[in-house]
Every structure is written in C-alpha cells, then in structure tokens.
Amino acid sequence: AGTCNIIIAKCCTDSPCLLSTSTIILYSRRIVFQVLIGLGCMTILLCSFLVSPLLKRSPSVSLRRSSVKKLPTFPAHNNKNNNITMISLDLLKKQNAETSNALITHWKDSADFLKLAQYEGDLTIRRDEEDGVKLQIGIDFAKSKGVIDPNYVPETYVHIDVLGKTPDSVANEMLAKVKENSTEAGSVIVLCGLSGTGKGTTVAKLRHKLEAEEGKQVVTWSNGNIFRSVTLLAVTWCEQNLEGGAFDKDKALTKENLQSFVDMLSFGKFQGNYDTRIHGLGLDMLVSQVQNTELKSPKVSKNIPTVAEMTQGEVILFAAAAVETMGKDGLFVLLEGREQTVNYVRTPFRFILELSDPSLIGKRRAAQRLMADALEKVPEQASEEEIFKVLDASLAEMVKEVP
C-alpha cells in the first residue's frame, strides 16, 4: 500500500485531472497493484531462467534417476503369472470346462503351468497313438478271423473344430445337423476325437439338451464297459481253472473261450431299462450296477489292453446290435469312441471333434488334474485367496513330475 501511495501521489502531481481525490485514489490503487503483481511475476521467471543452468550442474541439488526408488510390484498368486482370474469355490466344484478354462486363463503366462501342459499334451498324444496302433491290430485280427467285414465303409464324418467354442455351442452345432436329416423318433449319434477335445463334456451337453429341452429319452453307450465285462469273465475263468489263478492270455483267450465269454453277455431291458447282463462262470450282474466297482477293479483294469486286442470284432458287433436296437425303439443313443470301432455302427450322424491348436490338449489335461487335486484339499467355505494357494501348491508339486 505504501508503494501504491507513492506512485499515485507522483502521478496526480504530474497529471492533474477532474476526478475527486478519493476516486482517483480508489482506482489508482487497483491499477498500480495489478502492475506490481505483473512485474513481480516477470522477475521470478527471469530469475528461474538464469539460475536453472546452475542448479543442473550442482551435485548437491540434482535429482538423479538412480536415487528415485520405484514402488514395489506385487505379482499374482503364482509368482509367474500376472493375470487376475477369479476362481470361487463354486467354480472349482463344477469341475467342468468352465473351471479348466478359468485355470488356463489364470496361468497362461506361468512357466510352470506351460511346462506341465506340454508334458501332459505329449503324454496324451503319445498314448492316443499307441492305443490307436493296438486297436488297429485288433481290428485287423478280427478281419482275418472273418468276424467283421474287411470291405466295410462307414458313413461320412462331420469334422468340428472346437477351438474357441463352448461345449454348449458344439452340441448345438451337432443337433442342428441331426435335425436337418432325421425324420425318426430315435437316432444314433457317434462322436469321436482325440483325448482332450471335449468328447465327454459334449456328450453330457447333448444328453441334457435332448432330455431337458426336447423331452427325448437318451442313453449313452461306451464299448469300454463291454471290454471290461469280457475281461472280467476271462480273469474269472483263470481264477477257476488255472493253478494259482493268475491271468494267462494264451490259455484264457482261445477262440472257443472268447466266443463263450461273449455269449455270456446279453443286451436288453432289465428292470425296465436297457442294460447289459453278465451271466456265466457263477456271475450274474448288470453292467450299470457294477461299472464303477467290479469292472474297475485292478485285476480287470490291468488286463483290458490284452483282452481288447483279441476281442475287437466281437465287441464291435455286440455294440452295433445293441445301439441299433435302442435307436429303433425311439431312443437317442450317444456313442463315444474311436473311429476304428464306432465305424461299424450304422448311422448317418457321425462327428469328429478336432482342435486346430493342439497345445490346448495338454493345457486342458493339466487344468483337469490341478482342479481335481485342489478340490480334495481346499477347506469348506474357502476364500479365493485360499483356493489360489492350494492351486499353486498343487502346480508346484505336479511340475516336479516333468523330466
């Protein structure tokens, strides 16, 4: 204010005007104050421009990049994965494609998961190739015996790439094809594909859609239970006829014995439902009642490959007759298996599931193993943090299996 008054007095003396002294002082103070503020700002900017080079050369005031500490980064649960995927207890309990897809997404950048997936994928493909070779040997053997027609040609298969598709959309695609070409009440739908392409999940979706949405009566068929039934009979024969009861393929799997074992199997309606009956060598049971007990016992499981190689033709014909019976009775039969065996089932509805990205086979298998292992270990009411810890521990343990 003192500075303003000095300037105003000087200006009024040098430049007289007609305004009153009080008015002059009021307006003049405002003008002078604004001028002073402007001069002050210009002075500060000039000083900054002149002093800045000196500050840059001064080590005591320089801010070096190396002296600035970075904020810590917190990795995701895996320590090798920066993806955040929510995996609740309810999702883990589903144990389905939704669960495995969530785990694959969560671990998509995890070196440990990719290593385990590569290992599982290689094992699966190699096992499929080995099984295919053994299966073909059995088919060729059956042809040489005259059990199956060596010139048989199946109907054309429809190939479906399941990459990026949900089991629900794959099932819809298959049913659309069936509806286009079916005029009968029942049908036989054949589904093939390598392990890991989602055959089991797709069959489950097909069954749900046909039953719940269209009111159809549906049965699923697997040749595996017939092979197991014949194996059970062969093992039982050895127990009853050989000293020590050990399985001996040369003595048990003669042409006469094999025909006898197959004759002990019958397919039809039992207790109101279609089923396979095992009746012979003191056994009398329905497959549906023992498929998860006697038919999966160690003595059966370890001898299935040997028995299956010798009985491909007989089982193929048994299965073909069974599914044809059910289809003609108005049922929808879902038949999952390998091409070499299901080729001999007459039906126009044949599908092969494929994956254009074969790495997903191993990722799915790895995810399936991890989610099953984690479900056994997580406590009830587990939080997502606890679930992640269990999953990561399972992954760390399983990856040790990889050579």
C-alpha positions as CSV (number, residue, x, y, z in Angstrom):
1,A,0.0,0.0,0.0
2,G,2.9,2.3,0.8
3,T,4.4,1.7,-2.7
4,C,1.0,2.4,-4.3
5,N,0.5,5.7,-2.5
6,I,3.9,7.0,-3.5
7,I,3.2,6.2,-7.2
8,I,-0.3,7.7,-7.0
9,A,0.9,10.9,-5.5
10,K,3.6,11.3,-8.2
11,C,1.1,10.6,-11.0
12,C,-1.5,13.1,-9.6
13,T,1.0,15.8,-9.3
14,D,2.3,15.4,-12.8
15,S,-1.0,14.7,-14.5
16,P,-3.9,16.6,-12.8
17,C,-7.5,15.6,-13.7
18,L,-11.1,16.5,-13.0
19,L,-11.9,13.5,-10.7
20,S,-12.1,13.8,-7.0
21,T,-9.1,12.8,-4.9
22,S,-10.9,9.9,-3.2
23,T,-12.0,8.5,-6.6
24,I,-8.5,8.8,-8.0
25,I,-7.0,7.0,-5.1
26,L,-9.6,4.1,-5.3
27,Y,-9.0,3.4,-9.0
28,S,-5.3,4.2,-8.9
29,R,-4.6,1.7,-6.2
30,R,-6.2,-1.1,-8.1
31,I,-4.3,-0.3,-11.3
32,V,-0.9,0.1,-9.6
33,F,-1.4,-3.1,-7.5
34,Q,-2.0,-5.1,-10.7
35,V,1.1,-3.6,-12.4
36,L,3.2,-4.5,-9.4
37,I,2.0,-8.1,-9.4
38,G,2.8,-8.4,-13.1
39,L,6.3,-7.0,-12.5
40,G,6.8,-9.5,-9.7
41,C,5.9,-12.5,-11.8
42,M,8.2,-11.4,-14.6
43,T,11.1,-11.0,-12.1
44,I,10.5,-14.6,-10.7
45,L,10.5,-16.1,-14.2
46,L,13.7,-14.2,-15.1
47,C,15.5,-15.5,-12.0
48,S,14.4,-19.0,-12.7
49,F,15.8,-18.9,-16.2
50,L,19.1,-17.5,-15.1
51,V,19.5,-19.9,-12.1
52,S,18.3,-23.1,-13.7
53,P,21.6,-24.0,-15.5
54,L,23.5,-23.5,-12.2
55,L,21.2,-26.0,-10.4
56,K,21.6,-28.6,-13.1
57,R,25.4,-28.5,-12.6
58,S,25.2,-28.7,-8.8
59,P,25.5,-32.3,-7.5
60,S,24.0,-31.3,-4.1
61,V,20.6,-30.4,-5.6
62,S,20.3,-32.7,-8.6
63,L,17.7,-35.4,-8.6
64,R,19.3,-38.4,-10.2
65,R,17.1,-41.2,-11.6
66,S,19.1,-43.8,-9.8
67,S,18.2,-42.2,-6.4
68,V,14.5,-42.4,-7.0
69,K,13.0,-45.6,-5.6
70,K,10.4,-47.4,-7.6
71,L,7.2,-48.7,-6.0
72,P,7.2,-52.4,-5.4
73,T,5.2,-54.5,-7.8
74,F,3.1,-57.3,-6.4
75,P,2.9,-60.5,-8.5
76,A,-0.3,-62.5,-8.9
77,H,-0.8,-65.6,-6.9
78,N,1.5,-67.8,-9.0
79,N,4.6,-65.5,-8.8
80,K,4.9,-66.3,-12.5
81,N,1.6,-65.0,-13.6
82,N,0.3,-61.5,-13.9
83,N,-3.3,-62.5,-14.8
84,I,-6.1,-62.0,-12.2
85,T,-8.8,-64.6,-12.6
86,M,-11.5,-65.1,-10.1
87,I,-11.8,-68.7,-9.1
88,S,-14.5,-69.2,-6.4
89,L,-15.3,-72.4,-4.5
90,D,-18.5,-72.8,-6.5
91,L,-16.5,-72.6,-9.8
92,L,-13.9,-75.1,-8.5
93,K,-16.7,-77.5,-7.5
94,K,-18.1,-77.5,-11.1
95,Q,-15.0,-79.4,-12.3
96,N,-16.0,-78.8,-15.9
97,A,-14.9,-76.9,-19.0
98,E,-15.7,-73.6,-17.3
99,T,-13.3,-74.4,-14.4
100,S,-10.5,-75.6,-16.7
101,N,-10.8,-72.6,-19.0
102,A,-10.5,-70.3,-15.9
103,L,-7.4,-72.0,-14.8
104,I,-5.9,-71.9,-18.3
105,T,-6.5,-68.2,-18.4
106,H,-5.1,-67.6,-14.9
107,W,-1.9,-69.5,-15.7
108,K,-1.5,-68.5,-19.4
109,D,1.9,-66.9,-18.7
110,S,3.1,-69.3,-16.0
111,A,6.2,-71.1,-17.0
112,D,5.4,-74.0,-14.6
113,F,1.9,-74.5,-16.0
114,L,3.1,-74.3,-19.6
115,K,5.8,-76.9,-18.8
116,L,3.2,-79.2,-17.1
117,A,0.8,-78.7,-20.0
118,Q,3.4,-79.6,-22.6
119,Y,4.3,-82.7,-20.7
120,E,0.6,-83.7,-20.4
121,G,-0.1,-83.0,-24.0
122,D,2.8,-85.1,-25.2
123,L,1.8,-87.9,-23.0
124,T,-1.8,-87.8,-24.2
125,I,-1.0,-87.7,-27.9
126,R,1.6,-90.5,-27.5
127,R,-0.9,-92.6,-25.5
128,D,-3.6,-92.0,-28.2
129,E,-1.2,-93.0,-30.9
130,E,-0.2,-96.2,-29.1
131,D,-3.8,-97.1,-28.3
132,G,-4.6,-96.5,-32.0
133,V,-1.9,-98.9,-33.1
134,K,-3.1,-101.6,-30.7
135,L,-6.7,-101.0,-31.7
136,Q,-5.9,-101.4,-35.3
137,I,-4.1,-104.7,-34.6
138,G,-7.2,-105.9,-33.0
139,I,-9.4,-104.7,-36.0
140,D,-7.0,-106.4,-38.4
141,F,-7.1,-109.6,-36.3
142,A,-11.0,-109.6,-36.4
143,K,-11.0,-109.1,-40.1
144,S,-8.6,-112.0,-40.6
145,K,-10.9,-114.2,-38.5
146,G,-13.9,-113.2,-40.6
147,V,-15.7,-111.6,-37.6
148,I,-16.1,-108.2,-39.3
149,D,-16.3,-107.3,-43.0
150,P,-12.8,-106.1,-44.3
151,N,-14.5,-104.1,-47.0
152,Y,-16.9,-102.3,-44.8
153,V,-17.2,-98.5,-45.5
154,P,-18.8,-96.2,-42.8
155,E,-20.8,-93.1,-43.5
156,T,-19.0,-89.8,-43.8
157,Y,-17.9,-87.9,-40.7
158,V,-18.6,-84.3,-40.0
159,H,-15.4,-82.6,-38.6
160,I,-15.9,-79.9,-36.0
161,D,-13.1,-77.6,-34.8
162,V,-13.9,-76.9,-31.2
163,L,-11.2,-74.2,-30.7
164,G,-12.8,-71.2,-29.1
165,K,-16.2,-72.9,-28.9
166,T,-18.1,-73.8,-25.7
167,P,-19.4,-77.3,-25.2
168,D,-22.9,-75.8,-25.5
169,S,-22.2,-74.3,-28.9
170,V,-20.6,-77.6,-30.2
171,A,-23.7,-79.5,-29.0
172,N,-26.0,-77.1,-30.8
173,E,-24.0,-77.4,-34.0
174,M,-24.3,-81.2,-33.8
175,L,-28.0,-81.2,-33.1
176,A,-28.7,-78.8,-35.9
177,K,-27.1,-81.4,-38.3
178,V,-29.2,-84.2,-36.8
179,K,-32.5,-82.3,-37.1
180,E,-31.7,-81.4,-40.8
181,N,-31.5,-85.1,-41.7
182,S,-33.6,-87.0,-39.2
183,T,-37.3,-88.0,-39.5
184,E,-37.3,-90.8,-37.0
185,A,-38.2,-90.7,-33.3
186,G,-34.8,-92.0,-32.3
187,S,-31.3,-91.8,-33.6
188,V,-27.7,-92.9,-33.0
189,I,-25.1,-90.1,-32.7
190,V,-21.5,-91.2,-33.0
191,L,-18.8,-88.9,-31.5
192,C,-15.1,-89.3,-32.0
193,G,-11.9,-87.3,-31.4
194,L,-8.6,-87.4,-29.6
195,S,-8.3,-87.2,-25.8
196,G,-8.7,-83.6,-24.7
197,T,-11.0,-82.4,-27.4
198,G,-14.0,-82.4,-25.1
199,K,-15.9,-85.5,-26.1
200,G,-17.2,-86.4,-22.6
201,T,-18.4,-82.8,-21.9
202,T,-20.1,-82.6,-25.3
203,V,-21.9,-85.9,-24.7
204,A,-23.2,-84.6,-21.4
205,K,-24.4,-81.4,-23.1
206,L,-26.1,-83.3,-25.8
207,R,-27.9,-85.5,-23.3
208,H,-29.1,-82.5,-21.3
209,K,-30.4,-80.7,-24.4
210,L,-32.2,-83.8,-25.8
211,E,-33.8,-84.7,-22.4
212,A,-34.5,-81.3,-20.7
213,E,-35.2,-79.2,-23.8
214,E,-36.7,-81.7,-26.2
215,G,-38.1,-84.4,-23.9
216,K,-36.2,-87.2,-25.6
217,Q,-35.2,-90.5,-24.0
218,V,-31.4,-90.7,-24.2
219,V,-28.8,-93.4,-23.3
220,T,-25.1,-93.1,-23.6
221,W,-23.1,-96.1,-24.8
222,S,-19.4,-97.0,-24.3
223,N,-17.7,-100.0,-25.7
224,G,-15.4,-99.8,-22.7
225,N,-17.8,-101.5,-20.4
226,I,-18.2,-104.4,-22.8
227,F,-14.4,-104.8,-23.0
228,R,-14.3,-104.7,-19.2
229,S,-17.1,-107.3,-19.0
230,V,-15.3,-109.7,-21.3
231,T,-12.1,-109.1,-19.3
232,L,-13.8,-109.8,-16.0
233,L,-15.0,-113.1,-17.4
234,A,-11.6,-114.0,-18.7
235,V,-9.9,-113.2,-15.4
236,T,-12.6,-115.2,-13.5
237,W,-12.0,-118.2,-15.8
238,C,-8.3,-118.1,-14.9
239,E,-9.1,-118.0,-11.2
240,Q,-11.4,-121.0,-11.5
241,N,-9.3,-123.1,-13.9
242,L,-5.6,-122.4,-13.5
243,E,-3.4,-123.2,-10.6
244,G,-2.8,-120.1,-8.6
245,G,-5.5,-118.3,-10.5
246,A,-3.1,-115.9,-12.3
247,F,-4.2,-114.5,-15.7
248,D,-2.8,-116.3,-18.7
249,K,-3.8,-114.9,-22.0
250,D,-2.7,-117.9,-24.1
251,K,-4.9,-120.2,-22.1
252,A,-7.8,-117.9,-21.4
253,L,-8.2,-116.2,-24.7
254,T,-8.6,-119.1,-27.0
255,K,-11.1,-118.9,-29.9
256,E,-13.6,-121.1,-28.1
257,N,-13.3,-119.3,-24.7
258,L,-13.7,-115.9,-26.3
259,Q,-16.9,-116.9,-28.1
260,S,-18.1,-118.4,-24.8
261,F,-17.4,-115.2,-22.9
262,V,-19.3,-113.1,-25.5
263,D,-22.2,-115.5,-25.3
264,M,-22.4,-114.8,-21.6
265,L,-23.3,-111.2,-22.3
266,S,-26.8,-110.2,-23.3
267,F,-28.4,-106.8,-24.1
268,G,-32.0,-105.9,-23.5
269,K,-34.4,-104.4,-21.0
270,F,-33.7,-105.4,-17.4
271,Q,-35.8,-103.9,-14.6
272,G,-37.4,-101.6,-17.1
273,N,-34.2,-100.2,-18.6
274,Y,-31.8,-101.2,-21.3
275,D,-28.7,-102.8,-19.8
276,T,-26.1,-105.4,-20.4
277,R,-26.2,-108.6,-18.3
278,I,-23.2,-110.7,-17.4
279,H,-24.4,-114.2,-16.8
280,G,-21.9,-117.0,-16.5
281,L,-19.0,-118.6,-14.5
282,G,-21.0,-118.0,-11.4
283,L,-21.5,-114.3,-12.1
284,D,-24.9,-112.7,-12.6
285,M,-24.9,-108.9,-12.6
286,L,-25.9,-105.8,-14.6
287,V,-23.2,-103.6,-16.0
288,S,-24.9,-100.4,-14.8
289,Q,-24.7,-101.7,-11.2
290,V,-21.0,-102.8,-11.3
291,Q,-19.4,-100.4,-13.8
292,N,-17.7,-98.4,-11.1
293,T,-16.9,-101.3,-8.8
294,E,-16.1,-104.8,-10.1
295,L,-15.5,-103.6,-13.7
296,K,-12.9,-101.1,-12.5
297,S,-11.1,-103.4,-10.1
298,P,-7.3,-103.8,-10.6
299,K,-7.5,-107.3,-11.9
300,V,-9.8,-106.1,-14.7
301,S,-8.0,-102.7,-15.5
302,K,-4.5,-104.2,-15.9
303,N,-5.7,-106.9,-18.4
304,I,-8.1,-104.8,-20.6
305,P,-5.5,-103.9,-23.3
306,T,-4.6,-107.6,-23.8
307,V,-8.2,-108.8,-23.9
308,A,-9.4,-105.8,-26.1
309,E,-6.8,-106.6,-28.7
310,M,-8.2,-110.1,-29.1
311,T,-11.9,-109.2,-28.9
312,Q,-12.3,-106.1,-31.1
313,G,-14.5,-107.8,-33.7
314,E,-16.8,-109.5,-31.2
315,V,-17.3,-106.3,-29.1
316,I,-17.9,-104.2,-32.2
317,L,-20.7,-106.4,-33.4
318,F,-22.2,-106.7,-29.9
319,A,-22.2,-102.9,-29.6
320,A,-23.6,-102.3,-33.1
321,A,-26.6,-104.6,-32.4
322,A,-27.2,-103.0,-29.0
323,V,-27.3,-99.4,-30.2
324,E,-29.4,-100.3,-33.3
325,T,-32.0,-102.0,-31.0
326,M,-32.3,-98.8,-28.9
327,G,-32.4,-96.5,-31.9
328,K,-35.2,-98.4,-33.4
329,D,-37.1,-98.2,-30.1
330,G,-37.2,-94.4,-30.3
331,L,-34.2,-93.7,-28.1
332,F,-31.4,-91.3,-28.8
333,V,-28.1,-93.2,-28.4
334,L,-24.9,-91.2,-27.8
335,L,-21.9,-93.4,-28.8
336,E,-18.5,-92.1,-27.9
337,G,-15.4,-94.0,-29.1
338,R,-12.6,-94.4,-31.5
339,E,-13.2,-94.4,-35.3
340,Q,-11.9,-97.9,-35.7
341,T,-14.6,-99.3,-33.5
342,V,-17.6,-97.0,-34.0
343,N,-17.2,-97.2,-37.8
344,Y,-19.2,-100.4,-37.7
345,V,-22.3,-98.8,-36.1
346,R,-24.7,-97.8,-38.9
347,T,-25.7,-94.2,-38.6
348,P,-25.6,-91.0,-40.8
349,F,-24.8,-88.9,-37.7
350,R,-21.1,-89.1,-37.2
351,F,-18.9,-86.4,-35.8
352,I,-15.2,-85.9,-35.1
353,L,-14.1,-83.2,-32.7
354,E,-10.8,-81.5,-33.5
355,L,-8.6,-78.8,-32.1
356,S,-6.7,-76.6,-34.5
357,D,-4.5,-75.6,-31.6
358,P,-3.2,-78.9,-30.3
359,S,-1.4,-77.2,-27.3
360,L,-4.9,-76.9,-25.7
361,I,-5.0,-80.7,-25.3
362,G,-2.2,-80.5,-22.8
363,K,-3.5,-77.4,-21.1
364,R,-6.9,-78.9,-20.6
365,R,-5.4,-82.1,-19.2
366,A,-3.1,-80.2,-16.8
367,A,-6.0,-78.0,-15.7
368,Q,-8.2,-81.0,-15.1
369,R,-5.6,-82.7,-12.9
370,L,-5.0,-79.5,-10.9
371,M,-8.6,-78.6,-10.3
372,A,-9.4,-82.2,-9.2
373,D,-6.4,-82.2,-6.8
374,A,-7.2,-78.8,-5.4
375,L,-10.9,-79.7,-4.8
376,E,-9.8,-82.5,-2.5
377,K,-7.6,-80.2,-0.4
378,V,-9.5,-76.9,-0.1
379,P,-11.5,-76.4,3.1
380,E,-15.2,-75.8,3.1
381,Q,-16.0,-72.1,2.8
382,A,-12.5,-71.5,1.4
383,S,-11.8,-67.9,0.2
384,E,-10.4,-67.2,-3.2
385,E,-7.0,-66.5,-1.7
386,E,-7.0,-69.9,0.0
387,I,-8.1,-71.6,-3.3
388,F,-5.2,-69.9,-5.1
389,K,-2.7,-71.0,-2.5
390,V,-3.9,-74.6,-2.8
391,L,-3.9,-74.5,-6.6
392,D,-0.4,-73.0,-6.7
393,A,0.9,-75.7,-4.3
394,S,-0.6,-78.4,-6.5
395,L,1.0,-76.9,-9.5
396,A,4.4,-76.7,-7.8
397,E,4.1,-80.4,-6.8
398,M,2.9,-81.7,-10.2
399,V,5.6,-79.8,-12.2
400,K,8.2,-81.9,-10.3
401,E,7.0,-84.9,-12.3
402,V,8.1,-83.3,-15.5
403,P,11.6,-84.7,-16.5
